[in-house]
């Protein structure tokens, strides 16, 4: 079990940045698609992820509250959020409606490291274990008795087809990804398989176990299907589309211009293809602003929390000063303790993709100077900081 915990925790740790669930109306206009009426439906300064259309009026997703991740349900008509469960000793991920049932399934990771696949009563939140001997990571239902999932086996993700009644799991493919979907109007499930550094979309017939390659998707692995058999894939702030039987290559589905939508990961549409739900990271400006506020408060813990473990700090743009959060702690720790008037004031700010360029005025021991700081933000953390002192 120790190996399983060590492997799985980083998968969710990577996603534990401040992510939000956004909902849009979509409509086909000729060959193009219109995406409109976007709203942040999670609106929570923590982790929100894995949206799933329970029905045409309800979306369920994983949402953090009280430092734990529970199953939230969003009412599309009223705009209200409520929670299906309350699990103080663990957290739920990848909630989905069980076919032919009103209940929800979810992966649960407990604080003691135990990870199992559960069923939750949609009304009461009462739960029971669905699979006893498989460490499910990312699932999709084929029917009410058949689950296709990636499971953690010997520190890797392996595709399994599981019969819930018999508890028998058939391992099929190694090195699979996190995106599993039913392919519309077929008896097939799509899954993501890694070949070298490239992800590929494949299909699986859970009844015959036949597998077929569909297309390459390079380094991205978050996809979904429109009802007409068109494949959608996310990349940064863009969604591309591709129909395997009709198109020669990928084309633009939609590019988001809202700076609050960055690094789109999960995407899903409802059965009627009238609504689209996505998961996106918060704007890099919020991460940078948290860093500045912690700096001004001389709050070392909060300050360091905004940086990646391997952050690189440069002076004069390209001269590497030091690397890593441990070194950063040695640089800023004594400063925060000794300099009582330490202050950073943002004079101007430019946001370009995942980069934030600030002109800053720094005050130290009664003296002030100006500098330009260029922050690069990835997965909700500052990964590179470059100073150009004036």
FIKOL-885901 format. One line per 5 residues: for each residue x, y, z of N, C-alpha, C, O. Coordinates in steps of 0.05 Angstrom, whole numbers. Layout:
X,Y,Z,X,Y,Z,X,Y,Z,X,Y,Z  ...
This chain:
16,-24,0,0,0,0,17,25,0,9,46,-11  40,24,12,58,48,13,64,58,-15,64,82,-19  71,40,-34,77,49,-61,53,62,-74,56,81,-89  30,51,-69,6,63,-81,1,91,-72,-6,108,-88  4,96,-46,0,123,-36,20,142,-48,13,164,-56
45,134,-49,66,152,-59,61,159,-88,68,181,-97  50,140,-103,46,145,-131,21,163,-136,22,181,-153  0,157,-121,-25,170,-127,-27,199,-117,-38,216,-131  -15,204,-94,-17,231,-83,-7,253,-102,-20,273,-104  16,249,-116,24,270,-135,5,275,-157,4,298,-167
-11,255,-165,-31,260,-187,-51,281,-178,-58,299,-194  -61,279,-154,-79,299,-144,-65,324,-134,-77,346,-136  -41,322,-124,-26,345,-115,-22,365,-137,-22,389,-133  -17,353,-162,-12,371,-185,-37,387,-191,-35,410,-200  -60,376,-185,-85,389,-192,-96,406,-169,-116,419,-172
-82,407,-146,-93,421,-123,-89,451,-124,-91,464,-103  -82,462,-147,-82,491,-150,-111,501,-148,-129,485,-148  -114,527,-147,-141,539,-147,-153,536,-174,-149,553,-191  -168,515,-178,-182,510,-203,-211,516,-200,-222,512,-178  -224,525,-221,-252,532,-220,-267,517,-242,-256,510,-263
-293,512,-237,-310,499,-257,-327,521,-270,-341,537,-257  -325,523,-297,-340,543,-312,-361,529,-330,-356,507,-340  -384,542,-333,-406,531,-349,-413,550,-372,-414,574,-367  -417,540,-396,-423,556,-419,-446,544,-435,-451,520,-434  -461,561,-448,-480,552,-468,-465,548,-494,-447,564,-501
-471,527,-509,-459,523,-535,-481,518,-556,-502,506,-550  -475,526,-581,-495,523,-602,-480,521,-629,-461,537,-634  -488,502,-646,-475,500,-672,-488,519,-691,-512,520,-694  -471,534,-705,-479,553,-725,-465,546,-751,-442,555,-756  -478,531,-769,-464,521,-793,-443,501,-785,-448,481,-772
-418,506,-794,-396,489,-787,-382,498,-761,-366,483,-749  -389,522,-751,-376,533,-728,-394,529,-703,-418,523,-705  -381,533,-680,-395,531,-655,-395,558,-640,-374,572,-640  -417,566,-628,-418,590,-612,-417,582,-582,-432,565,-574  -399,595,-568,-396,590,-539,-403,616,-525,-390,637,-530
-423,616,-507,-432,641,-495,-441,637,-466,-442,614,-456  -448,659,-454,-460,660,-427,-444,644,-406,-454,628,-391  -417,649,-406,-400,635,-387,-403,645,-359,-408,669,-354  -402,626,-340,-403,634,-312,-386,614,-296,-384,590,-302  -374,624,-275,-359,608,-256,-379,596,-236,-390,611,-220
-383,570,-238,-404,558,-221,-393,548,-195,-409,542,-176  -367,545,-192,-356,535,-167,-349,559,-149,-356,559,-125  -336,580,-160,-331,605,-146,-320,600,-118,-331,610,-98  -298,585,-117,-288,576,-91,-257,578,-92,-245,568,-111  -245,592,-73,-217,596,-73,-202,571,-63,-187,571,-43
-206,549,-77,-193,524,-71,-196,506,-95,-202,515,-117  -193,480,-91,-194,460,-113,-223,453,-120,-238,444,-103  -230,457,-145,-256,448,-156,-250,435,-183,-237,446,-200  -261,411,-187,-252,396,-211,-271,373,-218,-290,368,-203  -267,360,-240,-281,337,-250,-311,340,-252,-326,325,-240
-320,360,-267,-349,364,-270,-362,341,-286,-350,330,-304  -387,335,-280,-402,314,-293,-431,322,-294,-442,329,-274  -443,321,-318,-472,327,-320,-488,304,-310,-491,283,-323  -499,308,-286,-517,288,-274,-542,285,-290,-552,263,-295  -554,308,-297,-576,310,-316,-575,338,-328,-555,352,-324
-595,346,-343,-594,371,-357,-597,395,-338,-594,418,-347  -602,391,-313,-604,413,-294,-584,411,-271,-583,429,-254  -568,390,-270,-550,386,-248,-522,378,-257,-519,360,-273  -502,391,-245,-474,384,-249,-463,376,-222,-466,390,-203  -449,353,-221,-435,345,-197,-405,349,-202,-396,345,-225
-390,356,-182,-361,359,-184,-348,357,-157,-361,359,-136  -322,353,-157,-307,353,-132,-301,381,-124,-292,398,-140  -306,387,-98,-302,415,-89,-291,414,-60,-300,399,-43  -272,432,-55,-259,433,-28,-274,452,-10,-280,475,-17  -281,442,14,-292,458,35,-282,447,61,-278,423,65
-277,465,80,-267,457,106,-242,439,104,-239,420,119  -225,445,84,-200,431,80,-204,402,72,-187,385,77  -227,395,61,-232,368,51,-247,370,25,-261,390,20  -245,350,8,-258,350,-18,-283,332,-18,-281,308,-13  -306,345,-22,-331,330,-22,-344,333,-49,-334,346,-67
-367,319,-52,-382,320,-78,-403,342,-77,-422,342,-62  -399,362,-94,-417,385,-96,-437,380,-119,-430,366,-139  -461,390,-116,-480,390,-138,-490,418,-143,-497,433,-125  -490,426,-169,-497,453,-177,-523,452,-192,-526,437,-212  -543,468,-183,-569,469,-196,-567,491,-218,-564,514,-212
-569,483,-243,-565,501,-265,-587,523,-266,-581,546,-273  -611,516,-259,-633,535,-260,-631,556,-238,-636,580,-243  -624,547,-213,-624,566,-191,-596,577,-186,-594,598,-173  -575,564,-196,-548,573,-191,-538,567,-163,-518,579,-154  -551,549,-149,-544,543,-121,-527,517,-119,-531,499,-135
-509,517,-100,-492,494,-95,-499,481,-69,-503,495,-49  -501,455,-68,-504,440,-43,-485,416,-45,-473,411,-66  -482,402,-23,-463,380,-22,-478,354,-16,-496,353,1  -469,333,-30,-481,307,-27,-471,293,-2,-486,278,11  -446,297,5,-434,282,27,-416,300,44,-412,323,38
-407,288,66,-388,302,84,-369,280,95,-377,264,112  -344,280,85,-325,259,92,-301,272,106,-281,278,92  -301,276,132,-279,289,146,-253,274,144,-232,287,145  -253,248,140,-228,233,140,-218,227,112,-200,210,109  -230,239,92,-221,233,65,-231,254,45,-244,274,52
-227,248,19,-236,266,-2,-245,250,-26,-234,230,-33  -266,261,-39,-278,247,-63,-269,261,-89,-266,285,-90  -265,244,-109,-256,254,-135,-272,239,-157,-282,217,-153  -274,252,-181,-287,240,-204,-315,230,-199,-321,207,-204  -333,247,-188,-361,238,-183,-375,234,-210,-373,251,-228
-391,213,-212,-407,207,-236,-433,193,-228,-434,179,-208  -453,198,-244,-479,184,-239,-476,155,-248,-465,149,-270  -486,136,-232,-485,108,-239,-508,103,-259,-531,110,-252  -503,91,-282,-525,85,-301,-548,70,-289,-544,51,-274  -573,79,-295,-596,65,-284,-601,70,-255,-617,56,-243
-588,90,-243,-591,96,-215,-590,126,-210,-581,141,-227  -601,134,-187,-599,162,-180,-573,168,-164,-567,191,-158  -559,147,-157,-536,150,-140,-510,158,-155,-509,156,-180  -490,165,-139,-465,175,-150,-442,156,-142,-442,145,-121  -423,152,-161,-399,138,-154,-376,159,-152,-377,180,-164
-356,152,-137,-332,170,-135,-308,154,-124,-311,134,-110  -285,163,-131,-260,154,-120,-256,168,-93,-258,193,-92  -250,153,-72,-245,166,-47,-217,160,-37,-208,137,-36  -202,181,-30,-175,178,-19,-176,187,10,-180,211,16  -172,168,29,-173,175,57,-147,186,67,-126,182,54
-147,199,89,-123,211,100,-102,190,108,-78,196,109  -111,166,114,-92,145,121,-81,131,96,-65,112,99  -88,140,72,-77,130,47,-95,109,34,-89,101,11  -116,100,47,-133,80,34,-149,93,12,-160,115,15  -149,80,-11,-163,91,-35,-181,70,-47,-171,49,-56
-207,75,-47,-226,56,-58,-247,70,-75,-249,95,-75  -264,55,-88,-285,65,-105,-312,60,-91,-318,38,-84  -327,82,-88,-351,81,-72,-376,89,-87,-375,102,-108  -399,81,-76,-425,91,-85,-437,108,-63,-436,101,-39  -449,131,-71,-460,150,-52,-490,154,-58,-497,159,-81
-507,152,-38,-535,158,-42,-538,187,-49,-528,205,-34  -552,193,-70,-554,221,-80,-568,239,-60,-563,263,-60  -586,228,-43,-601,244,-24,-588,246,3,-584,267,14  -580,223,14,-570,222,41,-539,223,43,-529,231,64  -525,216,21,-496,216,22,-485,190,34,-460,187,35
-502,171,43,-492,146,54,-476,131,32,-483,132,8  -455,118,40,-438,106,20,-432,76,26,-435,67,49  -424,63,5,-415,35,7,-393,30,-14,-393,43,-35  -376,11,-8,-354,5,-27,-365,-11,-51,-381,-29,-48  -356,-3,-75,-364,-17,-99,-344,-37,-109,-351,-58,-119
-318,-30,-106,-297,-49,-114,-277,-52,-91,-267,-32,-80  -272,-76,-83,-256,-81,-59,-226,-83,-63,-211,-75,-46  -218,-93,-86,-190,-101,-89,-176,-86,-112,-156,-96,-123  -186,-63,-120,-174,-49,-142,-171,-19,-134,-191,-7,-125  -148,-8,-137,-144,20,-130,-151,37,-154,-133,45,-170
-176,43,-157,-186,58,-180,-176,87,-178,-177,99,-157  -167,98,-201,-158,126,-202,-178,142,-218,-189,162,-208  -183,135,-244,-200,151,-261,-220,132,-275,-211,115,-291  -246,134,-269,-265,114,-279,-285,126,-300,-287,150,-303  -299,107,-314,-322,114,-330,-340,89,-330,-330,67,-331
-366,93,-329,-385,71,-329,-392,64,-358,-398,82,-374  -390,38,-365,-400,28,-391,-429,22,-389,-445,29,-406  -437,7,-368,-465,3,-361,-466,1,-331,-446,5,-317  -490,-6,-320,-493,-5,-291,-477,-27,-276,-477,-27,-251  -465,-45,-291,-449,-66,-278,-420,-68,-287,-405,-84,-277
-413,-51,-307,-386,-52,-319,-372,-25,-316,-382,-5,-326  -349,-26,-304,-333,-1,-301,-307,-5,-316,-293,-25,-314  -300,16,-331,-274,18,-344,-258,39,-330,-268,61,-326  -234,33,-322,-219,52,-306,-189,49,-309,-179,28,-317  -175,70,-301,-146,67,-297,-143,61,-267,-154,75,-250
-127,41,-261,-122,33,-233,-92,34,-228,-76,31,-246  -85,38,-203,-57,40,-196,-47,12,-191,-55,-2,-172  -28,4,-207,-15,-23,-205,15,-19,-208,25,-11,-229  30,-26,-186,59,-25,-187,69,3,-197,86,4,-215  58,24,-185,67,51,-191,62,60,-219,76,78,-229
41,49,-232,33,58,-259,3,56,-261,-10,43,-245  -8,69,-282,-37,68,-286,-42,47,-308,-31,47,-329  -60,29,-301,-67,6,-318,-97,5,-323,-113,7,-304  -105,2,-348,-133,1,-355,-145,-26,-347,-133,-48,-353  -167,-25,-332,-181,-49,-324,-211,-47,-331,-223,-26,-331
-222,-70,-338,-251,-73,-341,-261,-90,-318,-253,-112,-314  -280,-78,-302,-288,-91,-277,-318,-98,-278,-335,-81,-285  -325,-123,-271,-352,-131,-267,-359,-126,-237,-347,-139,-219  -377,-108,-232,-383,-100,-204,-395,-123,-189,-389,-127,-165  -413,-139,-201,-426,-161,-187,-406,-183,-179,-407,-192,-156
-389,-191,-197,-370,-213,-191,-344,-203,-178,-329,-218,-168  -340,-176,-179,-315,-164,-169,-291,-173,-185,-268,-172,-174  -295,-182,-209,-272,-191,-226,-263,-168,-243,-279,-156,-257  -237,-163,-243,-225,-142,-259,-206,-154,-279,-190,-172,-273  -208,-145,-304,-190,-155,-325,-170,-133,-332,-178,-113,-344
-145,-136,-326,-125,-116,-334,-118,-119,-363,-114,-141,-373  -117,-96,-377,-113,-97,-406,-89,-81,-416,-73,-92,-432  -87,-56,-408,-67,-38,-420,-52,-22,-399,-64,-12,-380  -26,-20,-402,-10,-4,-383,-5,24,-395,-9,29,-418  3,42,-377,10,70,-384,-13,85,-397,-10,97,-419
-36,83,-384,-59,98,-394,-62,124,-378,-49,129,-358  -80,142,-388,-83,168,-376,-108,170,-359,-119,150,-350  -118,195,-356,-140,200,-338,-167,204,-351,-187,207,-338  -167,206,-378,-192,214,-392,-205,190,-404,-195,178,-424  -228,182,-393,-244,160,-403,-272,170,-409,-284,184,-394
-282,162,-433,-309,171,-441,-323,150,-458,-310,135,-472  -349,150,-456,-365,134,-475,-366,149,-502,-370,173,-503  -361,135,-523,-362,146,-550,-391,146,-559,-403,124,-560  -403,169,-566,-432,171,-572,-440,151,-594,-425,147,-614  -463,140,-591,-476,123,-611,-459,98,-618,-461,88,-640
-444,89,-599,-428,65,-602,-428,48,-577,-439,57,-556  -417,24,-578,-413,8,-554,-384,9,-546,-373,-10,-536  -372,33,-549,-343,36,-544,-337,56,-522,-353,74,-517  -315,52,-510,-303,71,-491,-277,82,-502,-261,67,-512  -273,108,-500,-247,119,-508,-229,122,-484,-238,128,-462
-204,117,-488,-184,120,-467,-159,132,-479,-155,133,-503  -141,142,-461,-116,155,-470,-93,137,-463,-91,126,-441  -76,133,-482,-52,116,-479,-27,131,-486,-27,147,-505  -6,128,-471,18,142,-476,38,125,-492,42,102,-486  48,138,-513,69,125,-530,92,144,-532,91,164,-547
114,138,-517,136,157,-516,127,182,-501,118,180,-478  130,205,-513,121,230,-501,94,239,-512,84,260,-505  81,222,-528,56,230,-542,33,214,-531,35,190,-526  10,228,-526,-14,214,-518,-30,207,-543,-30,222,-563  -44,185,-542,-60,175,-564,-88,169,-554,-91,159,-531
-108,173,-571,-136,166,-564,-141,138,-577,-137,134,-601  -151,120,-560,-158,93,-570,-187,87,-562,-198,100,-544  -199,67,-575,-225,58,-568,-223,29,-557,-206,14,-565  -242,23,-539,-243,-4,-527,-272,-13,-527,-290,2,-519  -277,-37,-537,-303,-50,-534,-302,-67,-508,-289,-88,-508
-315,-58,-487,-313,-73,-461,-325,-101,-463,-319,-118,-445  -341,-107,-483,-352,-134,-485,-333,-153,-499,-329,-175,-490  -322,-144,-521,-303,-161,-537,-274,-156,-530,-257,-172,-537  -268,-134,-516,-241,-125,-509,-225,-117,-533,-200,-115,-532  -238,-112,-556,-224,-103,-580,-215,-74,-577,-230,-58,-566
-191,-68,-586,-179,-41,-583,-171,-31,-610,-162,-45,-627  -176,-5,-615,-169,8,-640,-158,36,-635,-168,51,-617  -138,44,-650,-127,71,-648,-145,91,-663,-155,85,-684  -148,115,-651,-165,135,-663,-148,159,-674,-150,166,-697  -131,170,-656,-115,193,-665,-94,200,-644,-96,192,-621
-73,214,-652,-53,225,-634,-63,252,-623,-76,267,-637  -56,258,-598,-64,284,-587,-39,298,-573,-43,314,-556  -15,290,-582,9,303,-572,12,301,-542,10,279,-531  15,324,-528,21,323,-500,-4,328,-483,-3,328,-458  -27,331,-495,-52,336,-481,-67,310,-476,-65,291,-491
-83,309,-454,-97,285,-449,-126,290,-438,-139,271,-429  -136,314,-440,-163,320,-431,-181,323,-455,-178,342,-471  -199,305,-459,-217,305,-482,-246,300,-473,-251,293,-450  -264,304,-492,-291,294,-490,-303,292,-518,-291,300,-537  -327,281,-520,-340,277,-545,-366,293,-547,-382,294,-528
-371,305,-571,-398,316,-577,-415,293,-586,-405,273,-595  -442,296,-584,-460,274,-591,-457,265,-620,-464,242,-627  -447,282,-638,-444,275,-666,-418,260,-672,-412,254,-695  -403,254,-652,-378,239,-655,-354,256,-659,-332,247,-667  -356,283,-654,-334,301,-656,-318,300,-629,-330,301,-608
-292,299,-632,-274,298,-609,-265,326,-602,-257,341,-619  -267,333,-576,-257,359,-566,-232,354,-549,-231,335,-534  -213,372,-551,-189,371,-535,-181,399,-526,-183,418,-541  -172,401,-501,-164,427,-489,-134,431,-490,-119,412,-488  -126,456,-494,-98,463,-493,-96,493,-485,-104,510,-500
-85,497,-461,-82,524,-450,-110,537,-449,-126,529,-433  -115,558,-465,-141,571,-464,-158,566,-489,-175,582,-496  -152,544,-503,-164,538,-528,-176,510,-527,-164,492,-515  -198,506,-541,-209,479,-546,-210,474,-576,-220,491,-591  -199,452,-584,-198,444,-612,-218,421,-617,-226,407,-598
-226,418,-642,-245,397,-649,-235,380,-673,-219,389,-689  -244,355,-673,-236,337,-694,-255,314,-696,-261,300,-677  -266,309,-720,-283,286,-725,-267,264,-739,-259,268,-762  -262,241,-726,-245,221,-738,-253,211,-765,-236,202,-781  -279,212,-771,-289,201,-797,-292,223,-818,-296,216,-842
-290,248,-811,-296,269,-830,-273,289,-834,-271,300,-856  -257,293,-814,-237,315,-815,-209,305,-821,-202,282,-813  -194,321,-834,-166,315,-840,-148,322,-817,-126,311,-814  -156,341,-801,-140,350,-779,-156,366,-759,-180,370,-762  -143,376,-738,-156,391,-717,-162,419,-726,-147,431,-742
-184,430,-716,-191,458,-722,-202,471,-696,-207,458,-676  -205,498,-697,-212,512,-673,-242,508,-666,-259,511,-683  -247,500,-641,-274,500,-631,-280,526,-617,-301,538,-622  -262,535,-599,-266,561,-586,-240,569,-571,-226,552,-560  -234,595,-572,-212,606,-556,-224,625,-536,-239,643,-544
-217,621,-511,-227,638,-490,-210,663,-486,-185,660,-485  -222,686,-484,-207,711,-480,-208,721,-452,-193,739,-444  -225,709,-435,-227,716,-407,-201,708,-393,-194,684,-393  -187,727,-381,-161,721,-369,-164,703,-344,-144,693,-334  -188,698,-335,-193,680,-312,-193,651,-321,-194,633,-305
-191,646,-347,-191,619,-358,-164,612,-369,-156,622,-390  -149,596,-354,-122,589,-362,-118,558,-358,-130,546,-340  -101,547,-375,-95,518,-372,-119,501,-368,-122,488,-347  -137,501,-387,-161,485,-386,-153,455,-384,-136,446,-398  -166,441,-365,-161,413,-363,-186,397,-370,-191,392,-393
-203,391,-350,-226,374,-356,-247,389,-373,-252,413,-368  -258,376,-392,-280,387,-408,-302,366,-411,-296,342,-414  -327,374,-412,-349,355,-415,-373,371,-426,-376,394,-421  -390,357,-441,-415,369,-451,-438,352,-442,-436,329,-436  -462,365,-442,-486,350,-435,-496,334,-459,-485,336,-481
-516,317,-455,-525,299,-476,-536,313,-501,-534,302,-523  -547,337,-497,-559,352,-519,-539,370,-533,-546,384,-552  -514,371,-523,-494,389,-534,-503,418,-534,-498,433,-552  -516,425,-512,-525,453,-509,-509,468,-487,-510,492,-484  -494,452,-471,-478,464,-450,-450,450,-448,-448,426,-453
-431,466,-441,-403,457,-439,-393,465,-411,-396,487,-403  -381,446,-397,-368,452,-371,-338,447,-374,-329,427,-386  -322,465,-364,-293,462,-365,-281,468,-337,-294,480,-320  -257,459,-333,-241,465,-309,-217,482,-318,-203,475,-337  -213,505,-305,-191,523,-312,-178,533,-287,-190,536,-266
-152,539,-290,-138,552,-267,-145,581,-265,-153,594,-284  -141,592,-241,-145,620,-237,-125,636,-252,-104,626,-260  -131,662,-256,-112,679,-270,-85,680,-255,-85,681,-231  -63,680,-270,-37,682,-257,-34,707,-240,-18,708,-221  -50,728,-246,-47,752,-230,-55,747,-201,-44,760,-183
-74,729,-196,-82,723,-169,-60,709,-153,-55,715,-130  -45,691,-167,-23,678,-154,-1,698,-147,10,698,-125  5,716,-166,25,736,-161,17,755,-139,33,763,-122  -9,763,-139,-19,781,-118,-17,769,-90,-10,782,-71  -23,743,-88,-20,729,-62,9,730,-53,14,734,-29
27,727,-72,56,727,-65,63,755,-55,78,757,-35  54,776,-68,60,803,-59,48,809,-32,61,822,-15  24,801,-27,11,806,-1,26,791,21,29,802,43  34,767,16,50,752,36,77,765,41,86,766,64  89,775,20,114,790,22,111,814,40,127,819,58
90,830,35,85,854,51,78,848,80,84,863,98  66,824,85,59,816,112,82,801,125,80,793,148  104,797,110,127,781,120,118,754,130,128,744,150  99,742,115,88,716,121,103,695,104,96,690,81  124,684,115,142,667,99,128,642,89,132,634,66
111,629,105,97,605,97,79,610,73,79,595,54  63,631,75,45,638,53,60,647,28,52,642,5  82,661,32,99,670,10,110,647,-5,108,646,-30  122,628,9,134,605,-4,113,587,-18,119,573,-38  89,587,-7,67,570,-18,59,578,-46,47,562,-61
66,602,-55,59,611,-82,79,602,-103,75,606,-127  102,591,-94,123,582,-113,124,552,-115,117,537,-97  133,543,-139,138,514,-143,163,506,-128,180,523,-121  166,480,-122,189,471,-107,215,476,-122,236,481,-109  214,476,-148,239,480,-164,240,507,-177,251,510,-199
228,527,-164,227,554,-176,256,564,-183,275,558,-168  258,578,-205,283,589,-213,281,620,-211,262,632,-222  301,632,-199,301,661,-195,325,673,-210,348,665,-206  319,691,-229,340,704,-246,342,733,-239,323,746,-231  366,744,-243,371,772,-243,380,781,-270,394,766,-284
372,805,-278,379,814,-305,369,795,-327,383,789,-346  345,785,-323,330,767,-341,342,739,-344,327,720,-341  367,737,-350,378,710,-358,400,700,-340,412,679,-346  407,714,-318,428,705,-300,415,690,-277,402,702,-260  418,664,-276,406,648,-255,419,654,-228,443,651,-224
403,664,-210,412,671,-183,412,647,-165,432,640,-152  389,633,-164,387,608,-148,363,593,-157,346,603,-172  361,568,-148,339,550,-156,329,535,-132,345,526,-115  303,533,-129,291,516,-108,280,533,-85,290,554,-78  258,522,-74,244,536,-52,261,535,-26,258,553,-9
278,515,-23,294,514,2,314,537,2,318,550,23  326,543,-21,344,566,-22,329,592,-19,338,611,-6  305,593,-30,288,617,-28,282,623,2,282,646,10  277,602,17,271,605,45,295,617,60,292,634,78  319,609,52,343,620,65,348,649,58,359,665,73
339,657,34,342,685,25,321,703,38,329,724,48  296,695,39,275,712,48,269,710,78,259,728,91  275,686,90,269,683,118,282,704,136,268,717,151  308,708,135,321,728,152,311,756,145,308,773,163  305,761,120,296,788,112,268,794,125,264,816,134
251,774,124,224,778,136,226,783,166,209,797,177  246,771,179,248,775,208,261,802,215,253,814,235  279,811,199,295,835,207,285,861,195,289,882,207  273,861,171,264,886,158,235,891,164,217,878,155  230,912,181,203,917,191,187,933,171,162,932,171
200,948,153,184,965,134,184,953,106,179,967,86  190,927,104,191,914,78,164,917,63,143,911,74  165,926,38,140,931,24,145,931,-6,166,940,-16  126,919,-20,126,919,-50,100,931,-60,78,922,-52  102,951,-76,79,964,-88,79,961,-118,99,967,-131
57,950,-129,55,946,-158,48,973,-171,27,984,-165  65,983,-189,60,1008,-203,44,1003,-229,25,1017,-234  53,984,-245,39,976,-269,40,946,-272,58,933,-262  20,935,-286,19,906,-289,10,899,-317,-10,910,-327  23,880,-330,16,869,-356,13,839,-353,30,826,-342
-9,828,-363,-14,799,-362,-14,789,-391,-29,798,-408  3,769,-396,6,757,-422,7,727,-419,28,716,-413  -16,714,-424,-17,685,-420,-11,678,-391,-25,687,-373  9,660,-387,16,652,-360,38,669,-348,50,662,-328  44,692,-360,64,710,-350,52,736,-340,34,747,-352
62,746,-317,54,771,-305,79,789,-303,99,781,-291  78,812,-316,100,831,-316,93,855,-298,74,870,-305  106,858,-276,101,880,-257,123,900,-256,147,892,-254  116,925,-257,135,946,-248,130,951,-219,108,958,-211  150,947,-202,146,947,-173,164,968,-160,187,974,-169
154,979,-138,170,996,-121,175,982,-95,156,975,-80  200,977,-88,207,962,-65,218,981,-44,235,998,-49  209,977,-19,219,993,4,233,974,23,221,954,32  258,980,30,274,965,49,290,984,67,306,1000,57  285,982,93,300,999,112,299,1029,105,320,1042,105
276,1038,98,272,1066,92,280,1075,64,276,1099,57  292,1058,48,301,1065,21,283,1051,1,274,1028,5  277,1064,-21,260,1053,-42,275,1052,-69,291,1069,-75  268,1032,-84,278,1030,-112,257,1016,-129,239,1002,-119  260,1019,-155,241,1007,-174,254,983,-187,279,982,-191
238,963,-194,247,940,-209,225,930,-226,201,936,-222  232,914,-246,212,900,-262,215,870,-256,236,859,-258  192,858,-249,192,830,-242,174,815,-263,152,824,-268  184,793,-273,169,777,-293,164,750,-280,183,734,-275  139,745,-275,131,720,-262,119,701,-283,103,709,-300
128,676,-283,116,655,-299,102,635,-281,114,624,-263  76,631,-287,59,614,-270,50,589,-284,40,591,-307  54,566,-272,45,541,-283,33,524,-261,44,521,-239  10,512,-267,-4,495,-248,-8,509,-221,-6,497,-200  -15,535,-223,-21,551,-200,2,559,-182,-2,568,-160
27,555,-192,50,562,-177,69,579,-194,70,576,-218  84,597,-181,104,613,-195,129,594,-200,141,586,-181  135,589,-225,157,571,-231,182,586,-238,204,575,-236  180,610,-248,203,627,-255,198,655,-247,176,666,-251  218,668,-236,217,696,-228,242,710,-238,265,702,-232
239,730,-255,261,745,-267,259,774,-258,238,786,-260  282,785,-249,283,813,-241,300,829,-260,321,820,-269  290,852,-268,306,871,-283,305,897,-268,286,913,-270  326,902,-253,327,925,-235,333,950,-251,350,950,-269  319,972,-244,323,997,-257,343,1014,-242,349,1037,-250
